[in-house]
């Protein structure tokens, strides 16, 4: 499956303009305050997209490396971060969670916006988690969020159409989802059209396969990858319990 091609990547920030990166970075810092054994200075953001979390964390004084599989997303992140002071500028790497090599180790790893769900098999997830652990310092934290299985099966993702007005025209995005309950995956197909007046200026279709997880399953996979679970809560909090109304779970784990 080809995901986050140049057209979709180019419209990504407008499509997700309502996403509250500031609050999510506050949540990450709260997790660090509660669970870290030492001061966090360096962060690796796996699946960084266009840099929403990376750039905000860099503004807060952290040394950030952002990694994403999509070269188009990395290019947009690099353009956005040009507004930062030189000493704040993140390092951007195009790479796969399963085998990227940042050639250093970090105090904290993050994997936000359900990116971990793109590792859809146990084998790929363990490969990704082990590769991330290899690049974290002993005792370092790893935080992520994922689609919470009981809620996905209870509420089920709805088909949606969304229209956005921009300075350049309109963006129309239609999404439809098919669940594979045997494999705990959801195929989300996005169709994107960009229009200027009544003229079609761009069109793309891509399908994203995402895995949803169940709490005991995810805790076991973390353990097999060399992490110890610290907390699992209803996103975007550290304390709310998980329920069938909780679409996403927020996880804090520690190396070792």
LUMZADO-733175 format. One record per residue: residue number from 0; residue in three letters; chain; x, y, z of N, C-alpha, C in turn. Coordinates in Angstrom, 1 decimal. Atoms other than C-alpha are relative to their C-alpha. Layout:
// LUMZADO-733175
- NUM:ALA:A:X:Y:Z:X:Y:Z:X:Y:Z
...
***
This chain:
// LUMZADO-733175
- 0:UNK:A:0.8:-1.2:0.0:0.0:0.0:0.0:0.9:1.2:0.0
- 1:UNK:A:-0.7:-1.2:0.0:1.3:3.4:-0.9:-0.8:1.0:0.8
- 2:UNK:A:0.7:-0.9:-0.9:0.5:5.9:1.9:0.8:1.3:0.1
- 3:UNK:A:-0.6:-1.3:-0.2:1.2:9.6:2.4:0.8:0.4:-1.2
- 4:UNK:A:-0.7:-0.4:1.2:2.0:10.3:-1.2:0.1:1.6:0.0
- 5:UNK:A:-0.3:-1.4:-0.1:2.9:13.9:-2.2:-1.2:0.8:0.1
- 6:UNK:A:1.3:-0.8:-0.1:-0.7:15.2:-2.7:-0.5:-0.1:1.4
- 7:UNK:A:0.5:0.1:-1.3:-1.9:13.8:0.6:0.9:0.6:1.1
- 8:UNK:A:-0.9:-0.6:-1.0:1.2:14.9:2.5:-0.1:1.5:-0.1
- 9:UNK:A:0.1:-1.5:0.2:0.8:18.4:1.0:-1.2:0.6:0.7
- 10:UNK:A:1.2:-0.5:-0.7:-2.7:18.7:2.5:-0.1:-0.5:1.4
- 11:UNK:A:0.2:0.7:-1.3:-2.0:16.8:5.7:-0.3:1.0:1.2
- 12:UNK:A:0.1:-0.9:-1.1:-1.6:19.8:8.0:-1.4:0.7:0.0
- 13:UNK:A:1.4:-0.6:0.1:-4.9:21.4:6.7:-1.0:-1.0:0.4
- 14:UNK:A:1.0:1.0:-0.4:-6.8:18.1:7.1:0.0:-0.3:1.5
- 15:UNK:A:-0.1:0.3:-1.5:-5.6:17.7:10.7:0.3:1.3:0.8
- 16:UNK:A:-0.2:-1.3:-0.6:-5.6:21.4:11.6:-0.5:0.1:1.5
- 17:UNK:A:0.6:0.0:-1.4:-7.8:20.7:14.7:0.8:-0.8:1.0
- 18:UNK:A:-0.8:0.8:-0.9:-5.2:18.3:16.2:0.7:0.8:1.0
- 19:UNK:A:-0.6:-0.8:-1.0:-4.0:19.7:19.5:1.4:-0.5:0.4
- 20:UNK:A:-1.4:0.5:-0.2:-0.2:19.1:19.3:0.5:0.6:1.4
- 21:UNK:A:-0.4:-0.6:-1.3:0.3:21.5:22.3:-0.4:-0.8:1.2
- 22:UNK:A:0.4:0.8:-1.1:-1.8:19.5:24.6:0.6:-1.4:0.0
- 23:UNK:A:-0.6:1.3:0.0:-0.4:16.2:23.4:1.5:0.1:0.5
- 24:UNK:A:-1.4:-0.1:-0.5:3.2:17.5:24.1:0.0:0.2:1.5
- 25:UNK:A:0.1:-0.2:-1.4:2.0:18.6:27.5:-0.2:-1.4:0.6
- 26:UNK:A:0.2:1.4:-0.5:0.8:14.9:28.0:1.3:-0.7:0.0
- 27:UNK:A:-1.3:0.7:0.0:4.2:13.6:26.9:0.9:0.5:1.1
- 28:UNK:A:-0.8:-0.5:-1.1:5.9:15.9:29.4:-0.5:-0.5:1.3
- 29:UNK:A:0.6:0.5:-1.2:3.5:14.8:32.1:0.4:-1.4:0.3
- 30:UNK:A:-0.5:1.4:-0.1:4.4:11.2:31.4:1.4:-0.1:0.4
- 31:UNK:A:-1.5:0.0:-0.3:8.1:12.0:31.6:0.1:0.4:1.5
- 32:UNK:A:-0.1:-0.5:-1.4:7.6:13.9:34.9:-0.4:-1.1:1.0
- 33:UNK:A:0.5:1.0:-0.9:5.7:11.0:36.4:0.9:-1.3:0.0
- 34:UNK:A:-0.6:1.4:0.2:7.8:8.0:35.1:1.5:0.0:-0.2
- 35:UNK:A:-1.4:0.0:0.3:11.3:9.1:34.1:0.9:0.0:1.2
- 36:UNK:A:-0.9:0.0:-1.1:14.2:8.4:36.3:1.1:1.0:-0.1
- 37:UNK:A:-1.0:-1.0:0.2:16.4:11.1:34.9:-0.5:1.1:-1.0
- 38:UNK:A:0.5:-1.1:0.8:16.1:14.4:33.0:0.1:-0.4:-1.5
- 39:UNK:A:0.1:0.3:1.4:15.0:14.0:29.4:0.5:1.2:-0.8
- 40:UNK:A:-0.6:-1.1:0.9:17.1:16.0:26.8:-0.2:-0.4:-1.4
- 41:UNK:A:0.0:0.5:1.4:17.0:13.9:23.6:-1.2:-0.8:-0.2
- 42:UNK:A:1.2:0.7:0.3:13.9:12.6:21.9:0.0:-0.5:-1.5
- 43:UNK:A:0.2:0.5:1.3:13.3:10.4:18.9:-1.5:-0.2:-0.3
- 44:UNK:A:1.4:0.0:0.4:9.9:10.8:17.2:-0.2:-0.9:-1.2
- 45:UNK:A:0.1:1.0:1.0:9.1:7.7:15.2:-1.4:0.2:-0.7
- 46:UNK:A:1.3:-0.3:0.7:6.4:8.3:12.5:-0.4:1.5:0.2
- 47:UNK:A:0.2:-1.4:-0.3:6.8:12.1:12.9:-0.9:0.7:-0.9
- 48:UNK:A:0.8:-0.7:0.9:4.8:13.0:9.9:0.5:1.3:-0.5
- 49:UNK:A:-0.5:-1.4:0.4:5.0:16.7:9.1:0.6:0.7:1.2
- 50:UNK:A:-0.7:-0.6:-1.1:6.6:17.3:12.4:-0.7:0.7:1.1
- 51:UNK:A:0.8:-0.7:-1.0:3.7:18.5:14.6:0.5:-0.1:1.4
- 52:UNK:A:-0.6:0.2:-1.3:5.1:16.9:17.8:1.4:0.4:0.1
- 53:UNK:A:-1.5:-0.3:0.0:8.8:17.2:16.9:0.3:1.5:0.1
- 54:UNK:A:-0.3:-1.4:0.0:8.7:20.9:16.2:-0.4:0.7:1.3
- 55:UNK:A:0.4:-0.6:-1.2:6.7:21.8:19.3:1.0:-0.5:1.2
- 56:UNK:A:-1.0:0.4:-1.0:9.1:19.7:21.5:1.3:0.6:-0.2
- 57:UNK:A:-1.2:-0.7:0.3:12.0:21.3:19.8:-0.1:1.4:0.6
- 58:UNK:A:0.2:-1.3:-0.5:10.6:24.7:20.7:0.1:0.0:1.6
- 59:UNK:A:0.0:0.1:-1.4:10.4:23.5:24.3:1.4:-0.3:0.5
- 60:UNK:A:-1.4:0.2:-0.4:14.2:22.9:24.3:0.6:-1.4:-0.1
- 61:UNK:A:-0.5:1.4:0.1:14.5:19.2:23.6:0.8:-0.1:-1.4
- 62:UNK:A:-0.7:0.3:1.2:17.0:17.9:21.0:-0.8:-1.2:-0.7
- 63:UNK:A:0.9:1.0:0.6:14.7:16.0:18.6:0.5:-0.5:-1.3
- 64:UNK:A:-0.2:0.7:1.3:15.2:13.5:15.8:-1.3:-0.5:-0.5
- 65:UNK:A:1.3:0.5:0.6:12.1:12.9:13.6:0.3:-1.0:-1.1
- 66:UNK:A:-0.2:1.1:1.0:11.8:9.7:11.6:-1.3:-0.3:-0.7
- 67:UNK:A:1.2:0.3:0.6:9.2:9.0:9.0:0.3:-0.8:-1.3
- 68:UNK:A:-0.1:0.9:1.2:8.7:6.4:6.2:-0.2:0.8:-1.3
- 69:UNK:A:0.4:-0.7:1.2:7.3:9.0:3.8:1.0:1.2:-0.2
- 70:UNK:A:-0.9:-1.1:0.3:9.9:11.3:2.1:-0.8:1.3:-0.2
- 71:UNK:A:0.8:-1.2:0.1:7.1:13.7:1.3:-0.3:0.7:1.3
- 72:UNK:A:0.3:-0.6:-1.3:6.2:14.1:4.9:1.2:0.6:0.6
- 73:UNK:A:-1.2:-0.5:-0.5:9.8:14.6:5.9:0.3:1.3:-0.6
- 74:UNK:A:-0.3:-1.2:0.7:10.2:17.3:3.3:-0.9:1.1:0.5
- 75:UNK:A:0.8:-1.0:-0.6:7.2:19.2:4.7:0.4:0.3:1.4
- 76:UNK:A:-0.5:-0.3:-1.3:8.5:18.8:8.2:1.2:0.9:0.0
- 77:UNK:A:-1.2:-0.8:0.1:11.8:20.2:7.2:-0.3:1.5:-0.4
- 78:UNK:A:0.4:-1.3:0.4:10.2:23.2:5.5:-0.6:0.8:1.2
- 79:UNK:A:0.6:-0.6:-1.1:8.1:23.9:8.6:1.0:0.4:1.1
- 80:UNK:A:-0.9:-0.2:-1.1:11.0:23.7:11.0:1.1:1.1:-0.4
- 81:UNK:A:-1.0:-1.1:0.4:13.0:26.3:9.0:-0.3:1.3:0.8
- 82:UNK:A:0.3:-1.2:-0.8:11.2:28.9:11.2:0.6:0.0:1.4
- 83:UNK:A:-0.6:0.1:-1.3:12.9:27.6:14.3:1.4:0.6:0.0
- 84:UNK:A:-1.4:-0.4:-0.1:16.2:28.9:15.6:0.9:-1.1:-0.4
- 85:UNK:A:-0.9:1.0:0.5:19.2:27.0:14.2:0.2:-1.1:1.1
- 86:UNK:A:-0.3:1.0:-1.1:19.9:25.3:17.6:-1.2:-0.8:0.3
- 87:UNK:A:1.2:0.8:-0.3:16.3:24.1:17.8:-0.3:-1.0:-1.1
- 88:UNK:A:0.5:0.8:1.2:16.1:22.5:14.4:0.2:-1.5:0.2
- 89:UNK:A:-0.1:1.5:-0.2:15.3:18.8:14.6:0.9:-0.6:-1.2
- 90:UNK:A:-0.6:0.8:1.1:17.2:16.2:12.6:-1.1:-0.8:-0.6
- 91:UNK:A:1.0:0.7:0.7:15.0:14.6:10.0:0.6:-1.2:-0.7
- 92:UNK:A:-0.4:1.2:0.7:15.4:11.0:8.8:-1.2:-0.7:-0.7
- 93:UNK:A:0.9:0.8:0.7:13.5:9.1:6.2:0.3:-1.4:0.3
- 94:UNK:A:-0.4:1.4:-0.3:13.3:5.6:7.5:-1.2:-0.8:0.6
- 95:UNK:A:1.0:0.9:-0.5:11.2:2.6:8.7:0.2:-0.3:1.4
- 96:UNK:A:-0.1:0.3:-1.5:10.5:2.0:12.4:0.7:-1.3:0.2
- 97:UNK:A:-0.5:1.4:-0.2:11.6:-1.6:11.9:1.6:0.0:-0.2
- 98:UNK:A:-1.4:0.1:0.3:15.2:-0.8:10.7:0.7:1.3:-0.1
- 99:UNK:A:-0.8:-1.2:0.1:16.1:2.9:10.8:1.1:0.0:1.1
- 100:UNK:A:-1.2:0.0:-0.9:19.4:3.7:12.5:0.4:1.5:0.2
- 101:UNK:A:-0.3:-1.4:-0.2:19.8:7.2:14.1:1.5:0.2:0.5
- 102:UNK:A:-1.4:0.0:-0.3:23.4:6.3:15.1:0.3:0.7:1.3
- 103:UNK:A:-0.2:-0.6:-1.4:22.9:7.5:18.7:-1.1:-0.6:0.9
- 104:UNK:A:1.1:0.5:-0.9:20.7:6.7:21.7:-0.7:1.2:0.6
- 105:UNK:A:0.9:-1.1:-0.4:17.9:8.8:23.2:-0.5:-0.2:1.4
- 106:UNK:A:0.6:0.1:-1.3:16.3:9.6:26.5:-1.5:-0.3:0.0
- 107:UNK:A:1.4:0.2:0.1:12.8:9.3:25.2:-0.3:-0.4:-1.5
- 108:UNK:A:0.6:0.3:1.4:11.0:7.7:22.2:-1.5:0.2:0.0
- 109:UNK:A:1.4:-0.2:0.1:7.6:8.7:21.1:-0.5:-0.5:-1.4
- 110:UNK:A:0.7:0.5:1.2:5.2:7.3:18.5:-1.4:0.3:0.1
- 111:UNK:A:1.3:-0.6:-0.3:2.1:9.4:18.4:-0.9:-0.2:-1.3
- 112:UNK:A:1.1:0.0:1.0:-1.2:9.6:16.4:-0.2:-1.4:-0.6
- 113:UNK:A:0.3:1.4:0.4:-1.7:5.8:16.3:1.0:-0.6:-1.1
- 114:UNK:A:-1.0:0.4:1.0:1.5:5.4:14.1:0.4:-1.5:0.2
- 115:UNK:A:-0.4:1.3:-0.3:2.3:2.2:15.9:-0.9:-1.1:-0.7
- 116:UNK:A:1.0:0.8:0.6:-0.8:0.7:14.3:0.4:-0.4:-1.4
- 117:UNK:A:-0.5:0.3:1.4:1.0:0.7:10.9:0.8:-1.3:0.0
- 118:UNK:A:-0.7:1.3:-0.1:3.0:-2.3:12.2:-1.1:-1.0:0.3
- 119:UNK:A:1.2:0.7:-0.1:0.2:-4.7:11.6:0.1:-1.5:0.4
- 120:UNK:A:-0.2:1.4:-0.5:1.7:-8.1:12.4:0.8:0.0:1.2
- 121:UNK:A:-0.8:0.2:-1.2:3.2:-9.4:15.6:1.5:0.1:-0.4
- 122:UNK:A:-1.4:0.0:0.4:6.5:-9.9:13.7:0.5:1.4:-0.3
- 123:UNK:A:-0.4:-1.3:0.3:6.6:-6.4:12.4:0.0:0.9:1.2
- 124:UNK:A:0.0:-0.8:-1.2:5.6:-4.8:15.7:1.2:-0.3:0.9
- 125:UNK:A:-1.1:0.3:-0.8:8.2:-6.7:17.6:1.3:0.5:-0.6
- 126:UNK:A:-1.2:-0.5:0.7:10.8:-5.8:15.0:0.2:1.5:0.2
- 127:UNK:A:0.0:-1.4:-0.2:9.8:-2.2:15.3:0.4:0.4:1.4
- 128:UNK:A:-0.2:-0.3:-1.4:9.7:-2.1:19.1:1.5:-0.3:0.4
- 129:UNK:A:-1.4:0.4:-0.4:13.1:-3.9:19.4:1.0:1.0:-0.6
- 130:UNK:A:-0.9:-1.0:0.6:14.7:-1.5:16.9:-0.1:1.3:0.8
- 131:UNK:A:0.1:-1.3:-0.8:13.3:1.5:18.9:0.8:-0.2:1.3
- 132:UNK:A:-0.6:0.2:-1.3:14.5:0.0:22.2:1.5:0.0:-0.2
- 133:UNK:A:-1.5:0.0:0.2:18.0:-0.5:20.7:0.6:1.4:0.0
- 134:UNK:A:-0.5:-1.3:0.1:18.2:3.2:20.2:-0.4:0.9:1.1
- 135:UNK:A:0.3:-0.7:-1.2:17.0:4.2:23.6:1.0:-0.3:1.1
- 136:UNK:A:-1.0:0.2:-1.1:19.2:4.6:26.7:-0.6:-1.0:1.0
- 137:UNK:A:0.6:0.8:-1.1:18.8:2.1:29.6:-0.9:0.8:0.9
- 138:UNK:A:0.9:-0.7:-0.8:15.8:3.1:31.6:-0.8:1.0:-0.7
- 139:UNK:A:0.7:-1.0:0.7:14.5:5.4:28.9:-1.5:-0.3:-0.2
- 140:UNK:A:1.4:0.2:0.2:10.8:5.9:28.3:-0.4:-0.1:-1.4
- 141:UNK:A:0.6:0.0:1.3:8.7:5.1:25.3:-1.4:0.2:0.2
- 142:UNK:A:1.4:-0.3:-0.1:5.3:6.6:24.8:-0.6:-0.1:-1.4
- 143:UNK:A:0.7:0.1:1.3:2.7:5.9:22.1:-1.5:-0.1:0.3
- 144:UNK:A:1.4:0.1:-0.1:-1.0:5.8:21.5:-0.5:-1.0:-1.2
- 145:UNK:A:0.5:0.9:1.1:-3.1:3.2:19.5:-1.5:0.0:0.1
- 146:UNK:A:1.4:0.2:0.1:-6.6:2.5:18.4:-0.3:-1.2:1.0
- 147:UNK:A:0.3:0.9:-1.1:-8.2:0.7:21.4:-1.1:-1.0:-0.5
- 148:UNK:A:0.8:1.0:0.6:-9.7:-2.6:20.2:-1.5:-0.1:0.5
- 149:UNK:A:1.4:0.1:-0.4:-12.8:-2.9:22.4:-0.9:1.2:-0.5
- 150:UNK:A:0.7:-1.1:0.5:-13.9:0.6:21.3:-0.2:-0.1:-1.5
- 151:UNK:A:0.1:0.1:1.5:-13.2:-0.1:17.6:-1.1:-1.0:-0.3
- 152:UNK:A:1.0:1.0:0.3:-15.4:-3.2:17.7:-1.4:0.4:0.5
- 153:UNK:A:1.3:-0.4:-0.5:-18.1:-1.6:19.8:-0.6:1.1:-0.8
- 154:UNK:A:0.5:-1.2:0.7:-18.4:1.8:18.0:0.1:-0.2:-1.5
- 155:UNK:A:-0.3:0.2:1.4:-16.9:0.8:14.6:0.2:1.4:-0.7
- 156:UNK:A:-0.3:-1.3:0.7:-15.3:3.5:12.4:-1.1:0.3:-1.0
- 157:UNK:A:1.0:-0.4:1.0:-17.8:5.5:10.3:0.6:0.5:-1.2
- 158:UNK:A:-0.4:-0.7:1.2:-17.5:6.5:6.7:-0.3:1.5:0.1
- 159:UNK:A:0.1:-1.5:-0.2:-17.0:10.2:6.4:0.4:0.7:-1.3
- 160:UNK:A:-0.4:-0.9:1.0:-16.8:13.0:3.9:0.2:1.4:0.6
- 161:UNK:A:-0.4:-1.3:-0.6:-15.1:16.3:4.8:0.4:0.9:-1.1
- 162:UNK:A:-0.4:-1.0:1.0:-14.8:19.5:2.8:0.7:1.2:0.8
- 163:UNK:A:-0.7:-1.1:-0.6:-12.2:22.2:3.7:0.2:1.1:-1.0
- 164:UNK:A:-0.3:-1.2:0.9:-12.0:25.7:2.3:1.4:0.6:0.4
- 165:UNK:A:-1.3:-0.5:-0.2:-8.5:27.0:1.8:0.2:1.2:-0.9
- 166:UNK:A:-0.3:-1.2:0.9:-6.9:30.1:0.2:0.1:-0.4:-1.4
- 167:UNK:A:-0.2:0.5:1.4:-6.2:27.9:-2.9:-1.2:-0.7:-0.6
- 168:UNK:A:1.2:0.7:0.4:-9.7:26.4:-3.1:-0.5:-0.9:1.0
- 169:UNK:A:0.6:1.0:-0.9:-11.4:23.4:-1.6:0.7:-1.3:0.0
- 170:UNK:A:-0.5:1.3:-0.1:-10.2:20.1:-0.4:-1.2:-0.9:0.5
- 171:UNK:A:1.0:1.0:-0.3:-12.6:17.1:-0.3:0.7:-1.3:0.3
- 172:UNK:A:-0.5:1.3:-0.4:-11.7:14.0:1.6:-1.1:-0.9:0.4
- 173:UNK:A:1.0:1.0:-0.4:-13.8:10.9:1.8:0.8:-1.2:0.5
- 174:UNK:A:-0.7:1.1:-0.7:-12.8:8.0:4.1:-1.0:-1.1:0.2
- 175:UNK:A:0.8:1.2:-0.3:-14.2:4.5:4.4:0.8:-1.1:0.6
- 176:UNK:A:-0.8:0.9:-0.8:-13.1:1.7:6.7:-0.6:-1.4:-0.1
- 177:UNK:A:0.3:1.4:0.0:-13.2:-2.1:6.4:0.8:-0.7:1.1
- 178:UNK:A:-0.6:0.7:-1.1:-12.5:-4.2:9.5:0.3:-1.4:-0.3
- 179:UNK:A:-0.3:1.4:0.1:-10.7:-7.5:9.5:0.2:-0.5:1.5
- 180:UNK:A:-0.1:0.3:-1.4:-11.5:-8.8:13.0:0.9:-1.2:0.4
- 181:UNK:A:-0.9:1.1:-0.3:-9.4:-11.9:12.7:1.4:0.4:0.1
- 182:UNK:A:-1.3:-0.5:-0.1:-6.3:-9.9:12.2:0.2:1.3:0.7
- 183:UNK:A:0.0:-1.2:-0.8:-7.2:-6.9:14.3:0.4:1.2:-0.8
- 184:UNK:A:-0.4:-1.1:0.8:-6.8:-4.5:11.4:-1.2:0.7:-0.6
- 185:UNK:A:1.0:-0.8:0.7:-8.8:-1.7:9.7:0.7:0.5:-1.2
- 186:UNK:A:-0.4:-0.6:1.2:-8.3:-0.8:6.1:-0.8:1.3:-0.2
- 187:UNK:A:0.6:-1.3:0.1:-9.0:3.0:5.9:0.4:0.5:-1.4
- 188:UNK:A:-0.3:-0.5:1.3:-9.3:4.2:2.3:-0.4:1.5:-0.1
- 189:UNK:A:0.2:-1.4:0.2:-8.9:7.9:1.7:0.0:0.4:-1.4
- 190:UNK:A:0.1:-0.6:1.4:-10.0:9.6:-1.5:0.1:1.5:0.2
- 191:UNK:A:-0.3:-1.4:-0.2:-8.7:13.2:-1.8:-0.1:0.7:-1.4
- 192:UNK:A:0.1:-0.8:1.1:-9.7:15.8:-4.3:0.3:1.5:0.4
- 193:UNK:A:-0.2:-1.4:-0.2:-8.4:19.4:-4.6:-0.6:0.7:-1.1
- 194:UNK:A:0.7:-0.8:1.1:-10.4:22.0:-6.5:0.3:1.5:0.2
- 195:UNK:A:-0.2:-1.5:0.0:-9.8:25.6:-7.5:-1.2:0.5:-0.8
- 196:UNK:A:1.2:-0.3:0.6:-13.2:27.0:-8.3:-0.7:-1.3:-0.3
- 197:UNK:A:0.7:1.2:0.4:-15.0:24.3:-10.3:1.0:-0.9:-0.7
- 198:UNK:A:-1.0:0.8:0.8:-11.7:22.9:-11.7:0.8:-0.9:1.0
- 199:UNK:A:-0.7:1.0:-0.8:-10.2:19.7:-10.3:1.5:0.1:-0.3
- 200:UNK:A:-1.4:-0.2:0.1:-6.5:20.3:-9.6:0.8:-1.2:0.5
- 201:UNK:A:-0.8:1.1:-0.5:-5.5:17.1:-7.9:-1.0:-1.1:0.5
- 202:UNK:A:0.8:1.1:-0.5:-6.8:13.6:-7.0:0.9:-1.1:0.4
- 203:UNK:A:-0.7:1.1:-0.4:-5.5:10.7:-5.1:-0.8:-1.0:0.9
- 204:UNK:A:0.7:1.1:-0.8:-6.6:7.4:-3.4:1.1:-0.8:0.6
- 205:UNK:A:-1.0:0.9:-0.7:-4.6:5.5:-0.8:-0.7:-0.7:1.2
- 206:UNK:A:0.6:0.8:-1.1:-5.5:2.8:1.7:1.1:-0.2:1.1
- 207:UNK:A:-0.8:0.1:-1.2:-4.0:2.8:5.2:-0.5:-1.2:0.8
- 208:UNK:A:0.4:1.1:-0.8:-4.0:-0.5:7.0:0.6:0.2:1.4
- 209:UNK:A:-0.4:-0.3:-1.4:-3.9:0.1:10.8:-0.5:-1.2:0.9
- 210:UNK:A:0.4:1.0:-1.0:-3.9:-2.4:13.6:-0.6:0.6:1.2
- 211:UNK:A:0.5:-0.4:-1.3:-6.0:-2.0:16.7:0.4:-1.0:1.0
- 212:UNK:A:-0.6:0.9:-1.0:-4.8:-3.5:20.0:-0.9:-0.1:1.2
- 213:UNK:A:0.7:0.3:-1.3:-6.2:-5.0:23.2:1.1:0.1:1.1
- 214:UNK:A:-1.0:-0.4:-1.0:-4.5:-4.1:26.5:0.9:-1.1:0.4
- 215:UNK:A:-0.9:1.1:-0.4:-3.2:-7.5:27.6:0.9:-0.4:-1.2
- 216:UNK:A:-0.8:0.3:1.2:-2.0:-8.2:24.0:1.2:0.9:-0.1
- 217:UNK:A:-1.0:-1.0:0.2:-0.1:-5.0:23.8:1.0:0.0:1.2
- 218:UNK:A:-0.9:0.1:-1.1:1.4:-5.4:27.3:1.0:-1.1:-0.2
- 219:UNK:A:-0.8:1.1:0.3:2.7:-8.8:26.3:1.0:0.3:-1.1
- 220:UNK:A:-0.9:-0.4:1.1:4.2:-7.5:23.0:1.1:0.9:0.5
- 221:UNK:A:-1.0:-0.9:-0.6:6.0:-4.7:24.9:1.0:-0.8:0.8
- 222:UNK:A:-0.9:0.8:-0.8:7.4:-7.2:27.3:1.0:-0.9:-0.8
- 223:UNK:A:-0.9:0.8:0.9:8.7:-9.5:24.5:1.0:0.9:-0.7
- 224:UNK:A:-1.0:-0.9:0.7:10.4:-6.4:23.0:1.0:0.6:1.0
- 225:UNK:A:-0.9:-0.5:-1.0:12.2:-5.6:26.2:-0.4:1.3:0.8
- 226:UNK:A:0.6:-1.1:-0.8:9.9:-2.9:27.7:-0.8:-0.5:1.1
- 227:UNK:A:0.9:0.2:-1.1:8.1:-2.8:31.0:-1.1:1.0:-0.1
- 228:UNK:A:1.2:-0.9:0.1:4.6:-1.3:30.9:0.0:0.8:1.3
- 229:UNK:A:0.1:-0.8:-1.2:4.3:1.7:33.3:-1.4:0.4:0.2
- 230:UNK:A:1.4:-0.3:-0.1:0.8:2.8:32.5:-0.7:-0.1:-1.4
- 231:UNK:A:0.8:0.0:1.2:-2.0:2.5:30.0:-1.4:0.6:0.3
- 232:UNK:A:1.1:-0.8:-0.3:-4.8:5.0:30.0:-0.8:0.5:-1.2
- 233:UNK:A:0.8:-0.5:1.1:-7.6:6.6:28.0:0.6:1.3:-0.5
- 234:UNK:A:-0.6:-1.2:0.7:-6.0:9.1:25.5:-1.0:1.1:0.0
- 235:UNK:A:-1.4:-0.5:-0.2:-5.3:12.0:26.0:0.2:0.3:1.5
- 236:UNK:A:-0.3:-0.2:-1.5:-4.8:11.5:29.8:0.9:-1.0:0.5
- 237:UNK:A:-0.8:1.0:-0.6:-2.6:9.7:32.1:-0.8:-0.9:1.0
- 238:UNK:A:0.7:0.6:-1.2:-5.3:8.7:34.6:-1.4:-0.6:-0.4
- 239:UNK:A:1.3:0.5:0.3:-8.6:8.1:32.8:0.0:-1.5:-0.3
- 240:UNK:A:0.0:1.5:0.3:-9.5:4.3:32.7:-0.4:-0.2:-1.4
- 241:UNK:A:0.4:0.4:1.3:-9.9:2.5:29.4:-1.5:-0.6:0.1
- 242:UNK:A:1.4:0.5:0.0:-13.6:1.9:28.5:-0.3:-0.3:-1.5
- 243:UNK:A:0.5:0.3:1.4:-15.6:0.8:25.4:-0.2:1.3:-0.7
- 244:UNK:A:0.2:-1.3:0.7:-16.0:4.6:24.7:1.4:0.7:-0.2
- 245:UNK:A:-1.3:-0.5:0.1:-12.2:5.1:24.7:0.5:-0.4:-1.4
- 246:UNK:A:-0.5:0.4:1.4:-11.1:5.3:21.0:1.4:-0.3:0.0
- 247:UNK:A:-1.5:0.2:0.1:-7.4:5.5:21.7:0.5:-0.2:1.4
- 248:UNK:A:-0.7:0.3:-1.3:-5.1:4.2:24.5:1.3:0.7:0.0
- 249:UNK:A:-1.3:-0.6:-0.1:-2.1:6.1:25.7:0.9:-0.8:0.9
- 250:UNK:A:-0.9:0.9:-0.7:0.9:4.0:26.8:1.3:0.6:0.4
- 251:UNK:A:-1.4:-0.4:-0.4:4.0:4.7:28.8:0.7:-1.3:0.4
- 252:UNK:A:-0.8:1.2:-0.3:6.7:2.0:28.9:1.4:0.4:0.2
- 253:UNK:A:-1.4:-0.3:-0.3:10.3:1.8:30.0:0.9:-1.1:-0.5
- 254:UNK:A:-0.9:1.0:0.5:13.3:0.1:28.6:0.5:-0.8:1.2
- 255:UNK:A:-0.5:0.8:-1.1:14.2:-2.9:30.8:-1.2:-0.5:0.9
***
